[in-house]
């Protein structure tokens, strides 16, 4: 497959997935005094998989055994998620990227190909930006940080007063009522999430049943979203992916982050590949796991890992975005520009 090619296919029923609970176990290590959970298994070149907001490494469990046949798979529970601790801490994407670097350091992994879903894609892009010498390839799956649009319920939850309303909205009576109303809500469009995403997102929401889980969720959400939408963007630095093999995968029925963000990112990231899943939502690795693994393994097998070149990196930074001049005509260069 040529890089830069857009692929659209109609996908049939997902094949039966392997059970990841035995092949790729959940293990724990203390890092900076906090318990971190992660799945580690397989053998071969390392592959880091980062989940999204309110999720955990379990989102990858059904595909990890197959990926582990050719790769050492590392799938963490981000701080504040899954079985990792939920401290009062920094939950910004930059802090998460540092956490990924530190986890890899604990595991004696110097360089890695990174797969990120939703929030995890924002973390993966930030990792590639902060630590280009450690990132061999980048895979973005339904990624955050590529445009302001996001599901209205997330914008609402990021607004003022959620510290009061979220405990009420996740109280046992409300959770019970939602379970009873789920079939009706699903028939009515699943609160805008559609048939692909409603059930899984609802289950993640119902897991916000403790004060610590809700606090971690809100801190993570507000680090990247406000009532107007996503506030963090990697689009201004997308030109820095020149030379970094990049794959973008997206479900065309994504009810959380619109698929047009995939097209925007593909146009902005030099040489990127784009794979669109016609019968998938925000979780293409759930809706079409067999195809998802096929596409990912093909990408990993047919691209050459990036070799970080500090001279090229500085040159790209000095040039800036190709569509934006470094300085207005007649404007003196800023002393911090390196010029």
N, C-alpha and C positions, 0 to 999 in steps of 0.2 A: 504494500500500500504506500502511495506517495504521501509525503508529509504535506499538510495543507489541504488534503482531500476531505470533503464533507460526505459523510455516509448516512443514508437514511434507509432503514429496513423495517419491515413488519416482523415482529417477533411473536412466535407462538408461545404456548405454555412453557413456563420455566421448568427445566429438568429437575428431578429430585436432587436436592443438595445433600452433601455429606454433612454429618454431624460434627461440628467443630469442637464440641465439649471435651472429647477424649484426645483428639489429635493435637490440639493447640490449647493447653491449659492456661488458666489465669494464675499468675504468680505475683508476688508483692516484693517491693524493695522500699526502704526508707531513703528519701532524697531530700536533703535540707530539712530533715526532721519530720517530713510528712510521708505518710504511707502512699505509695504509688502502685496501682495495679496495672498489669499489662499481660497480654498474651504473647507468648514466644514459642516458636517452633519452626520446623522445617530445616532446610540446609541450602546453602548457595548464597548468591549476592543478596545483601539485606534489602528488605522492602518494608518501609514504615507506612502504616495505614492509620489515619487520624479521623475519628468520628465527628459528628456534628453536635449542635447544641441540644442538651437534655438527653443525649444518647450515651452509648458506651461502646466498648470494643466488641460487645456481643453483636453489633450490627454487621460485623464482618465474619462472624464465627462459621457460617455455613460455607464460605468460600476459602477460608484460610487453609484447610487441609490440601486443597488442590493447588493453591498458590505455593504452599510449602514444599511441594515436590521439587521445585526448581529454585526456591528462594528461602532465605531465612526471614520469616514474617514476624514483625514486631507491631502489635496493635495495642496501644495504651488506652487506659481510661484516663481522660484528661482530669486534672485537678478539679474537684467539685462535681465529678461525674462518676457514674458506675460505682466501682468498689474502691476508688481512690478517696482520700480524705477531702473534706469540705471546709477548709479553714477560712478565716477572714483574711483574704489575700488579694493579690492582683490577678484579675481574670481577663486582662486584655490579650489580644492575639500576639503581641510582642512578647509578653510574659510566657504565654503558652509555647511560642517558638523557642524561647530559652529553655523551657522545661523539656522540650524534645531534644535539644542539644545535650542537656545534662543527662537525660535517660540514655541516650546513645553513648555518652561518655562512660556511664556506669557499666554498660554492656560491651565496652571496648569496640564500638563501631565508629569508624572514622567518617565514612561516606555512605550515602544511602539514596535510593530512589524513594520519593515521597508521594503517597496517595492521600488526598484529603477530600472529605465529603462535607458540604455545607459550611458550617463554621470551621470544620477541620481543613477545608480547602483554603480558607483565609489564613489559617495557621501554617499550612504547607507553603503558601505563597510567601508569607512573612519569613518562614524558615529559609526559603531559597534566597530571599532578599538580604536577611541578616547574616546568613552563613553560606554564601555561594560556594565556598571551598568544600562544603560538606554535602552539597546537593547534586546528585548525578542526573536525575530526571524529575519532572514534576507532572503529577496527574491531578486534574481538577474535576470533581464530580459534584454537579449541582452546587457550585461554589458561591459562598458569600464573598463580599468585598469587590464585586464587579459592577455595581450599580446600586442606586438607592432603593429600588423597589423590593419589597418583601411582604409577606402575608400580613394583612391588617391586624390580626390578633397579636402578632409579635410587636407591631408598633404600639398597640394599645397597652400591652403588658410592660413595655419600656417606659410608659408615661408615669407621671406623678400619681401617688396614691396606691400603686400596686402592692406596696408593703402591707396595706390593709385589705385590699380586695382579693389578692391572690390566695391568702389563707382561707378566706371565705369560699372562693371559687374552687378550692381543692379540698374542702372539708368532706368528711365521710358522706353526709346526705347528698351533697352535690355530685360527688363521684358516683354514688349509687344511682342517682337520677340520670346521669350521663350514660351510664352503662345501659339503663333501660331504654333511653331515647336514641341510642346509637343507630339502630336499624332505620328509624325515621330520619335522623340527620343524614345518614349515608344516602338514603333515597333522594333526599332534597339537595344533594350536592356536596355533602360533607363539609359544611361551613366554608365552602370555596376551595377545599383541599382536593376534592374529586375522589373517585373510587380507588385510585392507586395509593393515596397518601393518608386518607382519613383514619383508618384503623390503627396504623402504626403510630401516627402523631398522637392520637387519642391515648394510646397506651403509655406513651412517654409523658403525656400531661398527667395522667392518673398516678404516675410514680412520684409526683411532687407532693408527697404526703408527709413530709417532715419540714420543720422550720429550717434546718441546715440545707436541705435540698432546694428549698425555695429561695433562700438567700443566695446560694451559689448560682442558681439559674438566673436570678435577677442581675447579679453583678456581671455575669458573663454576657447576658443580653445587652445590658446598658453600656457595656464597653464598646459595642459596635452598632447599636440600633437606638434611635429615639422615635418620637411620635411622627416624624417626617420620613422615616425609613432608615436604611443603612447609612452610617456616617463615616465608615472606613472604606477606602477604595485603594485597590492596588493598580488601577488602570493608569495612574500617573507614572508608575514605574514599570509598566508592562514591557517597555522597550528593553529592559534589562534581561529579559528572557532570551534575547538573541544568543544562540549557541547552546541554550538549555533545552534538550528535548522535552516537549510539552504536549500532553494529551488532555483534551477537554471532553468529558462525557456528561450527557445531560438527557433527562427524560423530557419528551415533548409535552407531556401533561403535568409538568411540575407545578404543584399548587402552592409551593412555598416561595420559590425564587423563579421568576419567569425565564423561559428558555431563550428569550432574546439576549439575556446576559451572556449566554454561551456564544452567540454569534458575534457579540461585541468583543468578547475576550479573544475569540479566534482571529478577528480582524486586527486586533492590537498586539498580539503576541507573535513575533516573527517565526514563521515555519511551524506553527502549532498544528496538531491534528485535531479534528473535531468529529466526534461520533455521537449522533443523535439517536435515541431509542424511541421509536414511535409509540410503542405500547408500554410506556413507563412514566412514572411520576418523579418525585423528588429523590426516590431511592432506586435507581436503576439496578443496583447490585442486589436488590430484593426482587424486583419485578422480572428481571432477566439475568439471573446469576450466571448461567452457563455462558451466555453471550458476553456478559461483562468480563468474565475471566478470560475468555478467548481474545477479546479486544486488548485487554491489559497485557496478557502474555505476549501477544504479537508485537505490541508497542515496545515492551521490554527487550524482546529478542531482536528487533530490527532497528534499534537506535543505539548509538554509541554514547556512553556516559560522558557528561560534560567534564572537561578538565578545566578547572578554574584558572583563568588567566588574569592576574591583577592588572596588567597593562591594558588589556581589552576592557576590563571593568571600568578603569579610570577614564578610558577614552569614551565609553558609552555615557558615563556620568557627565563628562564635560560637554558632550554633544547635546545631551538632553533628548527629550522626545522629538522624533523626526518632524512632527507636524507643528512644533512650537519652537520659535527662534530662541536661542539662548538669551539674547538681549534685544531690546527695542533699538532701532536705528539711532545711533548717537548716544546711547546710554553706556556709561563706563561699566566695565566688568566689575563684579563684586569681588573683593579680596579673598572671600572664602571659596571662589570658584576654582582656584588652582591655576587660573590663567596668568 
